[in-house]
Amino acid sequence: MTRAVSALVLAAALLAAGPSQARADEWRARDTAAQAVVGLSLAADYLQTRQIVRDCRESNPMIGDCGENMSPALYFAAVFGVSTLVYKLPRPYREIVQVAIVAVQVSSVRHNWQHGYTIRF
């Protein structure tokens, strides 16, 4: 297992093993919609990242310039998997995390777009 995969697995385990007495607020339709936006923003970045990795220009050290550390598919699936652990968070932290993830992803997609990487299926 690469260091990047190990780090993602460790992060997921730590989040999942949070205090057992902590109780999150009820999950609502609004939370589902926000998590869908998280998934869509990650998917857009993934579709661009596949192209960037083919050009060996990826700047994410967990993936590597040419995808040598981890495939983009595995990375984005793991990030989405970890992001679903927001269900354990109470409000307003749940929304803060979701908004932060989307903000980072929108910034990345915009940056990639400005450098000529479109969203291709």
PAZAPA-4460 file (N, C-alpha, C; in steps of 0.05 Angstrom, whole numbers, plus 32768, in hexadecimal, padded with zeros to 4 digits):
% residues 121
    n_x    n_y    n_z   ca_x   ca_y   ca_z    c_x    c_y    c_z   seq   type   mol
   8011   7FE9   8000   8000   8000   8000   8012   8019   8000     1      M     A
   800C   802C   7FEE   801C   8044   7FED   8017   8055   8006     2      T     A
   8029   8068   800A   8025   807B   8020   800B   808A   801E     3      R     A
   8004   8092   8005   7FEC   80A2   8001   7FD3   8092   8008     4      A     A
   7FD2   8079   8000   7FBB   8068   8007   7FBA   8063   8025     5      V     A
   7FD1   805F   8031   7FD2   805B   804E   7FC8   8073   805C     6      S     A
   7FCF   808B   8053   7FC6   80A3   8060   7FA8   80A6   805E     7      A     A
   7F9C   80A0   8046   7F7F   80A1   8043   7F71   808D   8055     8      L     A
   7F7B   8075   8056   7F6F   8060   8067   7F70   8069   8084     9      V     A
   7F87   8073   808D   7F8A   807C   80A8   7F77   8093   80AF    10      L     A
   7F74   80A6   809C   7F62   80BD   80A1   7F45   80B3   80A3    11      A     A
   7F3D   80A0   8092   7F22   8095   8093   7F1E   8086   80AD    12      A     A
   7F31   8077   80B6   7F2F   8068   80CF   7F2C   807A   80E7    13      A     A
   7F3C   8090   80E7   7F3A   80A3   80FD   7F20   80B1   80FF    14      L     A
   7F15   80B8   80E7   7EFB   80C5   80E7   7EE5   80B2   80EF    15      L     A
   7EE6   809A   80E6   7ED2   8086   80EC   7ED3   807E   8109    16      A     A
   7EEA   807F   8115   7EED   8076   8131   7EEA   808D   8145    17      A     A
   7EDC   80A2   813C   7ED8   80B9   814E   7ECA   80B1   8168    18      G     A
   7EC7   80C3   817A   7EBA   80BD   8193   7E9F   80AF   8190    19      P     A
   7E9D   8099   819D   7E84   8089   8199   7E6C   8096   81A5    20      S     A
   7E6F   80A9   81B8   7E58   80B6   81C4   7E50   80CF   81B4    21      Q     A
   7E5F   80D6   81A1   7E58   80EE   8190   7E40   80E6   817F    22      A     A
   7E2D   80F8   817D   7E16   80F3   816C   7E12   810A   8159    23      R     A
   7E10   8102   8140   7E0C   8116   812B   7DEE   811E   812A    24      A     A
   7DE9   8135   811F   7DCE   813E   811B   7DC1   812C   8105    25      D     A
   7DA7   812D   8105   7D98   811D   80F1   7DA1   8125   80D5    26      E     A
   7DA4   8111   80C3   7DAB   8115   80A7   7D92   811C   8098    27      W     A
   7D93   8133   808A   7D7B   813C   807C   7D7F   813C   805E    28      R     A
   7D6A   8142   804F   7D6C   8143   8031   7D81   8158   8029    29      A     A
   7D82   816E   8038   7D96   8183   8033   7DB3   8178   8035    30      R     A
   7DB7   8167   8048   7DD2   815A   804B   7DD8   8148   8034    31      D     A
   7DC4   8139   802A   7DC8   8128   8013   7DCE   8138   7FFB    32      T     A
   7DC0   814E   7FF7   7DC5   8160   7FE0   7DE1   816B   7FE1    33      A     A
   7DEA   8174   7FF9   7E05   817F   7FFC   7E1A   816A   7FF6    34      A     A
   7E15   8151   7FFF   7E28   813C   7FFA   7E29   8134   7FDD    35      Q     A
   7E12   8137   7FCF   7E12   8132   7FB2   7E23   8147   7FA4    36      A     A
   7E22   8160   7FAD   7E33   8175   7FA1   7E50   816F   7FA6    37      V     A
   7E57   8165   7FBE   7E72   815C   7FC4   7E7B   8147   7FAF    38      V     A
   7E6A   8133   7FAB   7E70   811E   7F98   7E74   8129   7F7C    39      G     A
   7E62   813B   7F73   7E64   8146   7F58   7E7D   8156   7F55    40      L     A
   7E85   8166   7F69   7E9D   8176   7F67   7EB6   8164   7F66    41      S     A
   7EB6   814F   7F75   7ECC   813C   7F74   7ECD   812E   7F59    42      L     A
   7EB6   8127   7F4E   7EB5   811A   7F34   7EC0   812D   7F1E    43      A     A
   7EB9   8146   7F1F   7EC3   8159   7F0B   7EE2   815B   7F0D    44      A     A
   7EEC   815D   7F25   7F09   815E   7F29   7F16   8144   7F20    45      D     A
   7F0A   812E   7F25   7F15   8114   7F1D   7F17   8112   7EFE    46      Y     A
   7F02   811B   7EF0   7F02   811A   7ED3   7F19   812B   7EC7    47      L     A
   7F1F   8142   7ED4   7F35   8152   7ECB   7F50   8146   7ED3    48      Q     A
   7F51   813B   7EEB   7F6A   8130   7EF5   7F73   8118   7EE4    49      T     A
   7F61   8108   7ED9   7F69   80F3   7EC7   7F7A   80FD   7EB0    50      R     A
   7F71   8114   7EA5   7F80   8120   7E8F   7F9B   812B   7E98    51      Q     A
   7F9B   8138   7EAF   7FB3   8144   7EBA   7FC8   812F   7EBF    52      I     A
   7FBF   8118   7ECA   7FD2   8102   7ED0   7FDD   80F7   7EB6    53      V     A
   7FCD   80F5   7EA1   7FD7   80EC   7E87   7FED   80FE   7E7C    54      R     A
   7FEB   8118   7E83   8000   812B   7E7B   8017   812D   7E8F    55      D     A
   8015   811D   7EA4   802A   811D   7EBA   802D   8139   7EC6    56      C     A
   8017   8146   7ECB   8017   8161   7ED6   8007   8164   7EF0    57      R     A
   8001   814E   7EFD   7FF1   814F   7F15   8001   815B   7F2C    58      E     A
   7FF5   816D   7F3B   8004   817A   7F52   7FFD   816E   7F6D    59      S     A
   7FE9   815C   7F6E   7FE2   814F   7F87   7FF7   813A   7F8D    60      N     A
   8006   813D   7FA3   801B   812A   7FA9   8011   810E   7FB0    61      P     A
   7FF8   810C   7FB9   7FED   80F1   7FBF   7FE9   80E1   7FA5    62      M     A
   7FE3   80EF   7F8F   7FDF   80E2   7F76   7FFA   80DF   7F67    63      I     A
   800A   80F4   7F67   8024   80F4   7F59   8020   8100   7F3D    64      G     A
   8036   810B   7F32   8035   8118   7F18   8027   8108   7F03    65      D     A
   802D   80EE   7F01   8023   80DD   7EEC   8010   80C7   7EF8    66      C     A
   8007   80CB   7F10   7FF6   80B7   7F1D   8006   80A0   7F28    67      G     A
   8020   80A4   7F2D   8031   808E   7F37   802C   8087   7F54    68      E     A
   8022   8099   7F64   801D   8093   7F80   8001   8086   7F85    69      N     A
   7FEE   808F   7F75   7FD2   8085   7F78   7FC2   808C   7F60    70      M     A
   7FB1   807B   7F57   7FA0   8082   7F40   7F8C   8097   7F48    71      S     A
   7F85   80A9   7F36   7F71   80BD   7F3C   7F56   80B1   7F45    72      P     A
   7F4F   809A   7F38   7F36   808D   7F3F   7F36   8085   7F5C    73      A     A
   7F4B   8079   7F66   7F4D   8071   7F82   7F4D   8089   7F94    74      L     A
   7F5D   809D   7F8D   7F5F   80B5   7F9E   7F43   80C2   7FA2    75      Y     A
   7F35   80C7   7F8C   7F1C   80D5   7F8E   7F06   80C4   7F9B    76      F     A
   7F07   80AA   7F96   7EF4   8098   7FA4   7EF9   8098   7FC2    77      A     A
   7F13   8098   7FCA   7F19   8099   7FE6   7F11   80B3   7FF3    78      A     A
   7F16   80C9   7FE5   7F0E   80E4   7FF0   7EF0   80E5   7FF3    79      V     A
   7EE1   80DB   7FDF   7EC4   80DB   7FE2   7EBC   80C9   7FF9    80      F     A
   7EC8   80B2   7FFB   7EC1   80A0   8011   7EC6   80AD   802C    81      G     A
   7EDD   80BA   802F   7EE3   80C8   8049   7ECF   80DF   804D    82      V     A
   7EC8   80ED   8037   7EB6   8103   803A   7E9A   80FB   8044    83      S     A
   7E93   80E2   803F   7E78   80D9   8048   7E77   80D6   8066    84      T     A
   7E8E   80D7   8073   7E8E   80D5   8090   7E83   80EE   809D    85      L     A
   7E7C   8103   808D   7E71   811B   8099   7E57   8115   80A7    86      V     A
   7E4B   80FE   80A0   7E31   80F8   80AE   7E35   80F5   80CC    87      Y     A
   7E4E   80F1   80D5   7E53   80EF   80F1   7E56   810A   80FF    88      K     A
   7E58   811F   80EF   7E5C   813A   80FA   7E41   8147   8101    89      L     A
   7E41   8157   8116   7E29   8167   811C   7E29   8180   810B    90      P     A
   7E12   818C   8109   7E10   81A7   80FC   7E1D   81BA   810F    91      R     A
   7E2B   81CF   8106   7E2F   81D8   80EB   7E48   81CC   80DE    92      P     A
   7E56   81BA   80EC   7E70   81B0   80E2   7E6C   81A0   80C9    93      Y     A
   7E56   8191   80C7   7E50   8181   80AF   7E50   8193   8096    94      R     A
   7E41   81A9   8098   7E3F   81BC   8081   7E59   81CA   807C    95      E     A
   7E68   81D0   8090   7E82   81DD   808D   7E95   81CB   807D    96      I     A
   7E96   81B2   8084   7EA7   819F   8076   7E9E   819C   8059    97      V     A
   7E85   8199   8055   7E7B   8195   803A   7E81   81AE   8028    98      Q     A
   7E7C   81C5   8033   7E81   81DE   8025   7E9F   81E1   801F    99      V     A
   7EB0   81DA   8032   7ECD   81DC   802E   7ED6   81C9   8018   100      A     A
   7ECC   81B0   8018   7ED4   819D   8003   7ECB   81A8   7FE8   101      I     A
   7EB3   81B1   7FE5   7EA9   81BC   7FCC   7EB9   81D4   7FC3   102      V     A
   7EC0   81E6   7FD6   7ECF   81FE   7FCF   7EEB   81F6   7FC4   103      A     A
   7EF8   81E3   7FD1   7F12   81DA   7FC7   7F0F   81CD   7FAB   104      V     A
   7EFB   81BD   7FA8   7EF7   81B0   7F8E   7EF0   81C4   7F78   105      Q     A
   7EDF   81D7   7F7D   7ED8   81EB   7F69   7EF1   81FB   7F62   106      V     A
   7F02   8202   7F75   7F1B   8210   7F70   7F2D   81FF   7F5E   107      S     A
   7F2F   81E5   7F64   7F40   81D4   7F54   7F36   81D1   7F38   108      S     A
   7F1C   81CD   7F35   7F10   81CA   7F1A   7F14   81E3   7F0A   109      V     A
   7F10   81FA   7F17   7F15   8214   7F09   7F32   8217   7F00   110      R     A
   7F44   8211   7F12   7F61   8212   7F0C   7F67   8200   7EF5   111      H     A
   7F5E   81E7   7EF6   7F63   81D4   7EE1   7F57   81DE   7EC6   112      N     A
   7F3F   81E9   7EC7   7F32   81F3   7EAF   7F42   8209   7EA2   113      W     A
   7F4D   821B   7EB3   7F5D   8231   7EA9   7F77   8227   7E9C   114      Q     A
   7F7F   820F   7EA3   7F97   8203   7E97   7F90   81F0   7E80   115      H     A
   7F77   81F2   7E76   7F6F   81E3   7E5F   7F64   81C7   7E63   116      G     A
   7F5F   81C0   7E7C   7F54   81A5   7E82   7F35   81A7   7E86   117      Y     A
   7F27   819C   7E73   7F0A   819D   7E74   7F00   8184   7E82   118      T     A
   7EE6   8182   7E85   7ED9   816B   7E92   7ED1   8158   7E7B   119      I     A
   7EE0   8142   7E79   7EDA   812E   7E64   7ED3   8114   7E70   120      R     A
   7EC0   8107   7E65   7EB7   80ED   7E6F   7EC6   80D6   7E61   121      F     A
***
